[in-house]
Amino acid sequence: MHRYFPHTEEDIRLMLDRCGIAELKELFSDVPPELTLKAPYDLPEEMSETDVRRHFDELASRDIPLTACFAGGGFYDHAVPAAAASLIGRSEFLTAYTPYQPEISQGTLQYIFEYQSMMCRLTGMEVSNASMYDGATATAEAALMAVAAARKKRRVLLSATIAPAVRRVVATYACFHGIDLEEVREEGGVTSRAHLEELLASRSDVAAVIMPIPNYYGIVEDLSGVADLCHSKKALLITQCVAADLAVLRTPGEWGADIACGDAQSLGIPLSFGGPYLGFLCATKALMRKMPGRIVGATTDSEGRRSFVLTLQAREQHIRREKATSNICSNQGLMTLYAAIYMSLTGAKGLREIAMAGHNAALYLLGKMTEGGRARLAYPDRPFLNEFLLETDYPAQALIDAALARGILAGIRVADNRLLMAATEMQTRSQIDLLAEIASKL
């Protein structure tokens, strides 16, 4: 039998009978009809290897080279040190997963240990794991973790100022885990404190509240008193963060958070058409045994040499299957290594300098984009670090299209006349000037 076609018609029929369905397409009945393919794939006839290469070269030639990226929304264009590409390929480190016989893979355990240590310092939390796929699923896992810790409480409050994509992923997880997810309203670009207090006062089953650092609009929200408010109702505070921003902002630990989660892509992982990226999850020691994934520790062997061991692993995810608190088993190992190398090379001082370079670039970008009076900051009284929401007198999509024709990704269209823009150390003043010039001609 050909290795790419392992199932015969008879095999398929037996499996369908076991599932109690008549046709294979019934397995996809939950997929909305508008998302399903209605015709065969539009693929060319078979080609020789040389012709295939020529075909893809021709397709690639149609692309417009991207020279500058002002889009953010949780993922940012940062410089990747040249040393990182070399170090991730070293044989003692290179792997995509946590090994299942961990102690024989000391290199892998070492970089996971170093990554966890650095993430604890960055977030101000006590423990970190290293097994999250991306920021959205890490946030969903944080919600599941809080519910597991609360036992009988199954409601989670989620700020409306968290990125829409993250909220949708959390909603998907909540739906299939019997969690009641309730949104805390947005007011003036930030989470409504009055609505949060109202929900906590009127709901007795709140396990956790999820708040952003910073929020989707780039605003750095004031979380003063939020942890005390949550704890007074015996609920946990979860902060959903942009990892690199914590180098200069108050950390989740300083805000009194119980869990910190989010995406670590901003820690030197290249933008790559949506991934692979890396989710992080840190918490207080009290919640350590509720964390999914694994935690690596350092010790000494029988000869007194420093060594690393798999200290804690949620075994239930392997043996309890559908009854497990979490089914996160694999590790974004290569991405964890990327982040660990990046933080090691830049250091705490370097991370702060990079964050401030992004802040200064964002200030210059805002100044140039609002220079002619046809655009303004949507929330002028709110502080931001390197990302902001622009309100325009011209269609946001018109600027995106015009800039893209010049090789510039202008930002993320949030509404017809609202554009989310971000800057990092990567965008030059001449690129910002060019984007402002394009906008002035709309």
Secondary structure, DSSP 8 states (H G I E B T S, - for coil): --TT----HHHHHHHHHHHT-SSGGGGGTTS-GGGS--S---------HHHHHHHHHHHHHTS----EE---TT-------HHHHHHTT-TTT--SS--SSGGG-HHHHHHHHHHHHHHHHHHT-SEE---BSSHHHHHHHHHHHHHHHHSS--EEEEETTS-HHHHHHHHHHHHHTT-EEEEE-EETTEE-HHHHHHHHHH-S-EEEEEEEES-TTSB----TTHHHHHHHTT-EEEEEEEGGGGGTS--HHHHT-SEEEEE-TTTT----TT-S--EEEEE-GGGGGG-SSEEEEEEE-TTS-EEEEEEEE-THHHHTGGGSS----S--HHHHHHHHHHHHHHHHHHHHHHHHHHHHHHHHHHHHHTTTSSEEESSTTS-BSSEEEEEESS-HHHHHHHHHTTTEE--EEEETTEEEEE--TT--HHHHHHHHHHHHT-
